[in-house]
Amino acid sequence: MAESKGSMLAKSVQKHAGRAKEKILQNLGKVDRTADEIFDEHLQNFTRQQNAANRLQKEFNNYIRCIRAAQVASKSLLEAIGEIYESQWTGHDLMYVQTQSVDMLWQDFSHKLADQVLLPLNTYQSQFPEMRKKIDKRGRKLVDYDSQRHSFQALQSNMKKRDDVKIAKGREQLEEAKRTYEMLNSELHDELPALYDSRVLFLVTNLQSLFNAEHTFHSEAAKVFGELDSIVDKLATDSQRGSYSIKKTNGSASLPRPVSVTKNSPELIIGNSTPMRRASTENLPPGVLYRVKATYKYTREDVDELSFEVGEIISVIEYDDPDEQEEGWLMGIKDNGEKGMFPANFTRPL
């Protein structure tokens, strides 16, 4: 067995050496080589097709990685939005449902890209390495054929020492090398054009799957984000109507619907930098500056604030400590004795 392996190794080394020698002689122009211009054209087309497939696979793998990263980022962002969108705000439950829909759209999109685009692309690309092996084998067999052809020609041209036995054996080896080469060459003459022509149908099918997946995702996502935009727009409208309180910060507050002042308005007084109609001070209890009526509901956010419903009457009084007075805010007391600060623009003077 060891001798057999050694013999096989020696034969393989001899064959490689013979091919290397033949290629050197061909490159130096010492011997001719078998030409096949039609095959060379098929080979050029194959090489371009393989390079294009390799690039498409590389770029799409990168693209789908980015899609999956965007999916994770989108989910994290929408979760953060869901956490800050308070439960009492308009459309809170619908906001949650729609953000969940976005994540489902991302998942469906990612799965479609993997199953309908990437998998067929991988299958298409996998043809090229096998075909390349066959092309390389054909190249080796062509070198063997040329080498046997040149050896046989040398035997025939040696008229001084003609050996009919060697010539017969050389002819037999030449015919075997020719059959092996021509069989592979014939197969590739059929397979290479067929593979090259298949690129059109593959690209049509693959790109349609890609573009349809993109179209579906972006169309459905646009609808969901349209709903989300409507929810937030409704929140903005309700906030302007005074449905939600606005927190005062650093001695100032952003209040909804500031009082509109025109030249036909009654005489105004400025109290706490907030314009208002002059209030009647007749028949007021001691300490009450004037009375106001709530035009919007207000729910207090601090213990020193006053809650009230639309239509409630509030008596405006002085601050116990003038230093605590804040712009846009009044101090008031209700008929039930509740006392606290409140935003002036949620009321109107009586």
N, C-alpha and C positions, 0 to 999 in steps of 0.2 A: 504493500500500500504506500509506504514512504517513497519507494522508487517511482511509483506511478504519479504521486503528487509532484515529485521533483521533475519528472518528465513533462508534466503538464505546465509547471511553472516555467521550465526552460523554453517550451514551445511558445508560451504566452510572451515571454521576454523577447524571443526571436521575432515574433510577429510584430510586436510594437517597434522593435528596432528596424525591421524591414519597412514598416509604414513611414517611420521618421526619415529613413534614408530616401525613400521614394518621394516624399514631400519636399525634401531639400533639393533633390535633383530637379523636380518640377519647378520649384521656385527659382532655381538657377537657370532654368531653360535648357537643361541638359537632356531632358526627356519631355515628351508631350503629355498632356493630360486629356482625358475624355471630357468633351464640352457638351453641355446641355443647356442652351439658352432659355428654353421654355421652363425648365426646372428652376433656373436661376431667377426668373421672373416670379415664379410661384414662391420661392424662398424669400424674396424681397417683400412680397405682399404679406407673407406669414409673419415676418419680423416686425413689420409696421403694425399688424393686427395684434400681435402679442404685446408689444410695447404699449399700445393704446389700452388694451385690456388690463395690463398691470397698473397703469396710471389710474384708470377708472376705479379699479378695486382699491387702490391706496387712498384716493381722494374720498371715495364713498365711506370707507372704514373710518376715516377721520371725521367725515360729516356726521355719521351716525353716533360717533362718540360725543360730538358737540351737541347733538340733539338730546342725548341722554343726560348730558350735563345741564342743558337748558331746562329739561324736565325737572331735575332735582332743584335747580335754582327757582323755577316757577313755583314749585310746591312750597318751598321755604318762604318765599315772598308772600304768597297768598295766605299761608298759615299766620304770618306776622300781621297781615292786614286783618285777618279774622279775629286775632286776639285784641287788636286795638279798636275794632268796630264794636262799640258798646251794645249790650243786649237790648236796651230800651230804644235804640235808634231805629229809624225807619228801615224796613227791609233786612233786619238782622238775620232772620232765618233764611230768607231768600239769598242773601249774600253768601251764607255758608253753603247752600245747595249749589249755587253757581260756581263757587271756587272749587268745589268737589268735581263739578263737571269739567272744569279746565284740566284738572289732573287726569281724569279719565280720557280726555281727548289726547293729552300727551302720551299716555300709555298706549292707546290704540294706534296713534301715529307711529310711535317707536316700533311696535310689533309689526305693523304693516311694512315698514321700511326693512326690517330684518327678514321677514318671511317672504315678501313679494319682490324685493329688490336685491338685497344683499345675498340671499341664498342662491337665487338663479345666477347672479353675477359670479359667485364663487364657483358654481358648477361650470359656467362658461369658461372661466379663466383656467380651471383645472385641466382643460384639454391641451393647453399649450405645452406644459412640461413633458407630457407623454409624447406629443407630436415632435417636440424638439429632440427627444431621445431617439426617435425613429429617424429623424433627419441626420443626426450625428452618426447613427449606425450606417445609414446609407452612404455617408461620406467615407467612413472607414472601409466599407465594402468596395467603394469606387477606387480607393487607393490600392486595395488588394488586387482588384481587377487590373488596374493599370500596371501594377508591379508584376503580376503574372504575365501580362501581355508583353511587357518589355523583356522579361526573362525568356519567354518563349521566342521572341524575335532574336534575342542574342544566341540562343541555341541553334536556330535555323541559319543564322548568318555565319556560324563558325564552320566553315567548309573544311578546315584542316583536320578537325577532330570531331567529325559528325558521329553522334551517338543516337541511333534510332530509338533505343529504349528510353533514354532521357527525353528525347523529343516527344515520344508518345506519352510519357508521364507528364511532361510539361503541357502538352495539348489538353490532357485530361484535367489538370489543375486549372488551366486557363478557362476551360468550358465551365467548370464548377464555380469559379470566381465570377464568371460572366453571368451565369444563371442566378446566383445569389444577389448580385448587384441589380440586375435587371428586374428581378421580382420586387425588391424593395423600391426601386425607382418607379416601376409601373404603379405600385400601390400609392406612392406619394403623389404621382401625377394625377391620380383621382381624388385623393383625400385632401390635399392642400387647397385646390380650387373650391371644393365643397365646403371646407371649413371657412375659407375666406368669404364665400358668398353668404354663409350663415350669419355673418355679422349684422347684416341689415335687419333681418327678422328679430334677432336677439335684441338689438338696440331699440327697435320699435316697441317690442313687448316690455322691455325693462324700463325704458323711459316713460312709457304710458303708465306703468305701475307707480313709478316715482312721482310723476306729475299729478296723477289722480289722488295719491295719498296726500301730497302737499295741498292740492286744491280743497279736498275734503276737510283736512285739519284746519286750514286757515279760514275757510268759510264758516265752519261750525264754531271755531274760536271767536271769530268776529261777532257772531250772534251772542255768544255768552258774554263777551266783553261789552257788547252793546247793552245787555241787560244790567251788567254791573255799573255801567255809566249812568243808566237810568236810576238805579238805586241811589247812587251817590248824589245825583241831581235832585232827587226827591228829598234826600236828607238836607241838602242846601236850601231848598225851598221851605221845608218845615222849620229849619233853623232861623231863616229870615222872618218867618211868621211868629217866632217866639216860642215854638214848641219845646225848645231846649234851652237851658240856661247857658250863659257864657261866663266862664270863670274870670274874675278880676285878678290881675297880676300887677305887682309892683306899683300899686297906687293908681292904676288906670284900668279901664275895661273897654273891650270892643263890644258895642251894643248893637242889637239889630234895629233896623229901620229908624235911622236918626230923624228927628223932627224936621219937617220941611218948612222953611221960612220964606214967605213971599211979601211983597210990598203991601198986600191987602190984609196981612195977618194982624191980629190985635197987638197992642203994645206988649213987648216982650220984656221979661226981666231975666237977668243972668244969675243963676244960682248953681254953684258947683260946676261952672263952665257949661251948663246945660240950658239951652234956650227953652222957655216955656211961656205960656200965656199967663198974664197977671192973674193971680188967684184971689178969690174973695177972702177977706180975713174977718168978716163980720160974724158975730155970735160964735166965735171959736173958744174952746176951753183954754185956760191959761197954759202957756208953753207950746201950743200948737201954732205953727206958722201958717199952714194952709192944708187943704185936703186934696188928695188925688184919688183917681179911680183906676183900677188895674185894667189895662187893655190887652194884656197877655198873661198867661199863666207863668208863674215863676216858682221853681223849687230850689230851696236854699242848698248851698254846697258847703257852707261853713256854719258853725254854731252861732256866729254873730250876725247871720243873715235872716231875712224874713221871707217866708213862703206865702203865696197867696194865689187865689183863683181869679179868673177873668171876672170883672165887675165888682170885686171887693173894694171897699173904701178904706184908705189908709191916711192917718194923720201924720203930716211931716213935722218933725221936731228937730231941735238943735242936737248936735253930737254932744255927748257928755264931755268928751275930750276933743277939742278942735283939731289937735294934731292927728287924730284918727280919720278925719274927713278925707274921702277919696274922690277924685274927679269922676263925675258921671254917676255917683251913688248918693242916695239920700238916706237919712235916718227916719224911720217911721214906726208907728204903733197902731195896731189894729184894735177894733172895738173889744175884742176878747182879752186885750192886754198884752198880746204878743208884740215884742219889740225887736227891731233889727234893721240892718242895712238892706237896701234893695236898689236895683238898677232903675234910674229915673225914666229911661226910655221904654220901660215896660208899663208905664202909667201915663195918665194925662191929668193935668190940674182941673179941679172942679171950679 
